Amino acid sequence: MSKRAAVGHDDILRVLKACKRAGYEKARVHISLREQTIDIMIGEGAPEQPPFHNPWDDE
């Protein structure tokens, strides 16, 4: 039997509800299972990257 994860579903729901209560509509949530942490980045996400052209996709 494997060990139960330290960061669970309830923890993630608690983070999302806290962001909503604080009035933030957009936030990025980073979950590190190795370090057993949940980091919240408030605001907009990372800017979109330009499309990457892969020459192997050309036919």
Secondary structure as the mmCIF struct_conf table of DSSP 4:
data_model
#
loop_
_struct_conf.conf_type_id
_struct_conf.id
_struct_conf.beg_label_comp_id
_struct_conf.beg_label_asym_id
_struct_conf.beg_label_seq_id
_struct_conf.end_label_comp_id
_struct_conf.end_label_asym_id
_struct_conf.end_label_seq_id
HELX_LH_PP_P HELX_LH_PP_P1 SER A 2 ALA A 5
BEND BEND1 ALA A 6 VAL A 7
HELX_RH_AL_P HELX_RH_AL_P1 HIS A 9 ARG A 21
TURN_TY1_P TURN_TY1_P1 ALA A 22 GLY A 23
BEND BEND2 GLU A 25 GLU A 25
STRN STRN1 ALA A 27 SER A 32
TURN_TY1_P TURN_TY1_P2 LEU A 33 GLN A 36
STRN STRN2 THR A 37 ILE A 42
BEND BEND3 GLY A 43 GLY A 43
HELX_LH_PP_P HELX_LH_PP_P2 ALA A 46 HIS A 53
HELX_RH_3T_P HELX_RH_3T_P1 PRO A 55 ASP A 57
#
